[in-house]
Amino acid sequence: MLNIGDKAPEFTLEDKDGKTVSLSDFAGKKVVLYFYPKDNTPGCTRQACAFAHRHDDFTSKQVVVIGVSKDSTASHLKFAEKYQLPFVLLSDPEHTVIEAYGA
């Protein structure tokens, strides 16, 4: 579990397009990193759509939104397309990052 003031653990995962994304890719930017259990479930869909609805507010403040779950990149791609999610979705099938962040 992370505590206030802890440095965010570095990670590298694949996004919905199979592209490798690292936390360090966003150095110098503010990042909202959120974890969710599963694509296309009611609660997770509401959460993702809420981030999508406010995406312009985040980007206008130079904030990057990144969602992480154990789902596959293919599942993330379908989820993002179905709900027009304009932010990064990362696949963590081994739960490495999920556990590192205590999610």
N, C-alpha and C positions, 0 to 999 in steps of 0.2 A: 504494500500500500504506500502510495506517495503521501508526503506531508507538505504543507505549505512551505514554500521556499526550496523544495527539492528540485534538482535539475530534471527536466523531462528526459526519460530514457530514449536514446537514439534507436531508430528502427528502419528497416527496409522491407517493404511488402509490395505485392503486385496490386495494381488498380483494376478496375472493371475491364480495361482494354488490354490487360496483360503487361502493362508498362510498369517498370520498377520505380517505386516512389520511396524516398527517404525523408525522414523528418528534417534532416539537414538541408534538403532542397528548399525549405522555407525559412532558412536562417534570416534573421532580421525582420521577420513578419510575425504578426500575432496569429496564432492558430487556435481554432476551436476544434479539439479532438474529442469526438464522442464515440462511445461504444454502444452497440445494440445487439440483441440476441440473434435476430433472424430477419432476412428480407421478406417482405410481403405479409408480415403479421400485422394485425390491426394497430397495436401500439407503436411498433417500429415504423410503420408506414406514416402514421400521424406525425411522429417525431421528424422523420425525414422530410415530409411535405412542409412542416413548419419551418425547417431550415431553408428549404427551397423557396418558400414564400418570402422569407426575409433575406434572401441571398444578396439582393442589391444593397441592402443596408450593411451587410457584412463587408462586401467588396468595396463599398464607398469609404469604409474605415480601414481599408487595407487588411482585412481579416480573412483568413483562409479557413474554410470548413472542411473537415475530414471525418468521414464515418468509417468505423472499423467493426467488422464482425467476422465470424468463422466461416461464413458462406463463401462459395467459390467465386472466382472472377466472372464466370458465365452467369451465375445467379445475380451478381451485382449489376452486370450489364443489362439483364432483363428488367431488374428492379428500377434502375436509373432511367431506362427508356420508357417504361410503363408510366412512371410518375414525373418524368422530365426533371430529374434531379441534376442540377448544374454543378455539383461539387464532387470532390474526390471520394470514392468508396474503395476501401482497401480490404483485401482478403487475408485473414489470419487463421488458416485452417489448423495450424499447430498450436494456436492459443498463446504463442510466444509473447506478443505485444500485449494482448489482453491480460495475461498474468503479470507482466512487467509493470503494468499500470494499475493492477489490483482491481480490474473491472470484472 
